[in-house]
Amino acid sequence: MSSQQFYQRYEHGELDDSADFMEWSSFYDMNMSTQQHLDWLIGGYNDSDKYFRKQIFLKHA
């Protein structure tokens, strides 16, 4: 199962809350956040991504 498939199933409650799954979910979150930051830095920022703009604002406030 890919990380994306895992994350969708985990977020929908289809998988248990074992330590391994919680860790995998955290790593996936960190990976997605890092990818968003990299996309923003190289000009791939999407203006409609309000969540991402809020995170940047909070980190630099």
Secondary structure, DSSP 8 states (H G I E B T S, - for coil): --HHHHHHHHHTT-S---HHHHHHHHHHHHHHHHHHHHHHHTT---TT-HHHHHHHHHHH-
